[in-house]
Amino acid sequence: MSTLSSLLFVFALAEPDGPREIVWPDNDASMPSEPTLSGFSAPMAAEQCDGTRSSLRVEPARGCTRWKIEWSVAGKVWGISSAASLSALIKERERMLGYARQNARLFDLALDPRWSSPSVALCDACDPMRTAEPTDSSVPGPLPVDEATQRAWLDARMALSRFEAKVLDVHAQRLREIARLAHEPATVRLAKVYAKQLEAAMFDVVRLQLELDNAAIFRSTGAIAKTQQALEARSKALEAASEALLAVVAKAAAKLHAGRYADEAATDVSGPQLVVAFVGAKVTATLVVGEAESQWFEGAVGLDGGIVGRSLVAPENTALTCNAHAAECGYVSAPAMLRFADRDGPRGKKHLVELWFQQSKWVHAKPFAR
């Protein structure tokens, strides 16, 4: 294994010889900074448990159990977005509206009227799992919420939060690729199914929050369970649509890129090889030298056909403690990607693969070809 380990990074590590426009999703330095809400002056109001509202000029330091926005159409509230802070609420509202605008434009639709009338940002002074205390001390106080209802509501609310994060942070980020694939003959049907499920999931994110709020007020475990079931059904349908479309993209990528690639500098057939293997959307690249082998890369195919994941690499400016290609010897997991290209050579066209990984900057190992 020491021979294999020594080969892992003797391949020339170099900067790109031209602009590569490589961006890793987790590379914060490559992304624009989040806008702040200092000086935020959009309309806001405080809402009490009896529904009365009063305008706010500045964000209150206390008294808000949460911040919320009500979504309505034709005067009827159909959904709620909520967050722990005003800045988080405004960010979520803009993500919802951004999705709605993009979806309408990319699929040549009118903007859905359900997204057209968000309320002002509301400082909600009323916890949905609590009943307002009576102002008249002679009136008996409200009955406490039983523990089973509280637990059921909290479980459903946590499940909704996880669903919301998955929809906004994963699926909604794929909208452009979904729209592009909806124009490709091989993927048009599955892309449109995925787009419809995503649209329904975006509505469910806010619709089911309203239903949970109402279920808390009504103290209805049945309504809470119904909301939980609707959430699970939508989540399964969305994931199934995503996986079906991704399977077609991954199959096409495997047809193009799966196989054995040789080190061009090797003088015999027993030289180092890189084996790129696909199992569904999962991708591995394994370095093989004689009978020894070590996994160089593990990742997955994206809807854009790109292959990103992680690679075990030698850390910068740190000595390894042993020869094996393993974390125990000091290797660290780093963001990585496989990049492919065709090149004309004296013996005909060759298909190249490069492993790129991120340290203080993006670098790549010497390419392999077939």
Number of C-alpha atoms within 10 A of each C-alpha: 14 12 12 20 19 13 13 18 14 10 14 11 13 11 13 12 6 6 7 9 7 11 13 18 10 9 10 10 9 11 11 7 8 7 8 9 13 7 7 13 11 12 13 21 20 22 20 17 15 8 10 9 15 11 13 16 11 13 15 11 6 8 11 21 15 17 24 24 23 19 22 18 15 9 8 10 16 18 23 22 22 23 16 13 15 22 16 14 20 22 15 17 19 12 15 19 15 12 19 20 16 16 22 13 13 14 13 9 11 11 15 12 11 17 18 13 14 18 16 17 23 25 29 22 18 19 16 18 19 15 16 15 12 11 8 8 8 7 9 9 13 11 8 9 14 9 9 10 18 16 12 17 25 16 14 22 19 11 14 22 14 11 19 18 13 13 20 19 12 11 20 22 12 17 21 15 14 26 20 16 21 21 13 11 8 13 18 16 15 20 25 19 20 25 24 14 21 27 18 13 24 19 17 22 22 21 18 25 21 21 19 25 19 16 22 24 15 13 18 16 17 12 17 26 16 17 24 20 13 13 19 15 11 17 19 11 16 22 15 15 19 22 16 15 22 22 16 17 22 25 17 12 18 20 10 11 18 16 14 17 21 22 18 16 12 11 8 10 10 12 14 23 23 26 19 22 17 20 11 16 20 16 21 22 24 17 23 20 18 13 8 13 18 18 17 21 26 21 20 21 23 18 22 15 16 15 22 24 20 21 24 21 23 21 15 10 6 9 11 16 11 13 15 18 24 18 14 12 14 19 21 16 18 18 21 26 24 24 16 17 12 12 10 9 8 6 6 7 12 16 16 18 23 17 20 24 25 19 14 8 7 18 16 21 18 17 22 22 20 16
